[in-house]
Amino acid sequence: MPARLLISARLIGILILLFSILLILARWKYPQNQDNSVSFWELWKDTLRRWRISRAREKERAINMRSLRKKRILLVDPDERSVRVLTWRLKSLGCQVSNSRNGIHALSIASSGSYDVIMVDALLPDVSAVDFFNLLSSPRPAIVFLGVLNTQRDQIMGLGARVGCLGKPFDPEDALALAGRLLREGGFAPALN
């Protein structure tokens, strides 16, 4: 009997320790204002709500990424590293990827092939983002402008349907999720921050 009591006490101690670690992780993962008037249960409700929101965002992002599978993508960026990272990630999704380092060459490639998505650096040296969009022949594919400055954002967002933009620095996963969302929704996708 004393052995069972000792084992039970240890088990309870371990459970309390695990619960404390979970609380610490929750406070670290989902920080909030230091307001002493918030009760313990309110803290848990808020943490659970934030966790549900983050899970919903992750699910939507996964759906958007899946919609890019086996699509034809044109990458237009003078930065070799960005092209390499995006190409690697797109090929892991089974996409056919074409590259161009400047806007004029990309426009000729885009007119000769049918692409599902064009991902363009908004600060190309030879063509502005708006001119690039206007020079594309119809029907236009979904277009994601990368590295958009705050001064360009309103102008690019006013271009119409199937256009999205991300500022710099951007996460390649965000760029792909935005492209997938544009394909899925078939319409306008505002900038993600």
KAKAFEN-V599091 format. One record per residue. N is the residue number from 1. RES is the residue in one letter. SS is DSSP state (hx for helix, st for strand, lp for the rest). Layout:
BEGIN
((N/RES/SS) (N/RES/SS))
END
This chain:
BEGIN
((1/M/lp) (2/P/hx) (3/A/hx) (4/R/hx) (5/L/hx) (6/L/hx) (7/I/hx) (8/S/hx) (9/A/hx) (10/R/hx) (11/L/hx) (12/I/hx) (13/G/hx) (14/I/hx) (15/L/hx) (16/I/hx) (17/L/hx) (18/L/hx) (19/F/hx) (20/S/hx) (21/I/hx) (22/L/hx) (23/L/hx) (24/I/hx) (25/L/hx) (26/A/hx) (27/R/hx) (28/W/hx) (29/K/hx) (30/Y/lp) (31/P/lp) (32/Q/lp) (33/N/lp) (34/Q/lp) (35/D/lp) (36/N/lp) (37/S/lp) (38/V/lp) (39/S/lp) (40/F/hx) (41/W/hx) (42/E/hx) (43/L/hx) (44/W/hx) (45/K/hx) (46/D/hx) (47/T/hx) (48/L/hx) (49/R/hx) (50/R/hx) (51/W/hx) (52/R/hx) (53/I/hx) (54/S/hx) (55/R/hx) (56/A/hx) (57/R/hx) (58/E/hx) (59/K/hx) (60/E/hx) (61/R/hx) (62/A/hx) (63/I/hx) (64/N/hx) (65/M/hx) (66/R/hx) (67/S/lp) (68/L/lp) (69/R/lp) (70/K/lp) (71/K/lp) (72/R/st) (73/I/st) (74/L/st) (75/L/st) (76/V/st) (77/D/lp) (78/P/lp) (79/D/lp) (80/E/hx) (81/R/hx) (82/S/hx) (83/V/hx) (84/R/hx) (85/V/hx) (86/L/hx) (87/T/hx) (88/W/hx) (89/R/hx) (90/L/hx) (91/K/hx) (92/S/hx) (93/L/lp) (94/G/lp) (95/C/lp) (96/Q/st) (97/V/st) (98/S/st) (99/N/st) (100/S/st) (101/R/lp) (102/N/lp) (103/G/hx) (104/I/hx) (105/H/hx) (106/A/hx) (107/L/hx) (108/S/hx) (109/I/hx) (110/A/hx) (111/S/hx) (112/S/hx) (113/G/lp) (114/S/lp) (115/Y/lp) (116/D/lp) (117/V/st) (118/I/st) (119/M/st) (120/V/st) (121/D/st) (122/A/lp) (123/L/lp) (124/L/lp) (125/P/lp) (126/D/lp) (127/V/lp) (128/S/lp) (129/A/hx) (130/V/hx) (131/D/hx) (132/F/hx) (133/F/hx) (134/N/hx) (135/L/hx) (136/L/lp) (137/S/lp) (138/S/lp) (139/P/lp) (140/R/lp) (141/P/lp) (142/A/st) (143/I/st) (144/V/st) (145/F/st) (146/L/st) (147/G/lp) (148/V/lp) (149/L/lp) (150/N/hx) (151/T/hx) (152/Q/hx) (153/R/hx) (154/D/hx) (155/Q/hx) (156/I/hx) (157/M/hx) (158/G/lp) (159/L/lp) (160/G/lp) (161/A/lp) (162/R/lp) (163/V/st) (164/G/st) (165/C/st) (166/L/st) (167/G/lp) (168/K/lp) (169/P/lp) (170/F/lp) (171/D/lp) (172/P/hx) (173/E/hx) (174/D/hx) (175/A/hx) (176/L/hx) (177/A/hx) (178/L/hx) (179/A/hx) (180/G/hx) (181/R/hx) (182/L/hx) (183/L/hx) (184/R/hx) (185/E/hx) (186/G/lp) (187/G/lp) (188/F/lp) (189/A/lp) (190/P/lp) (191/A/lp) (192/L/st) (193/N/lp))
END
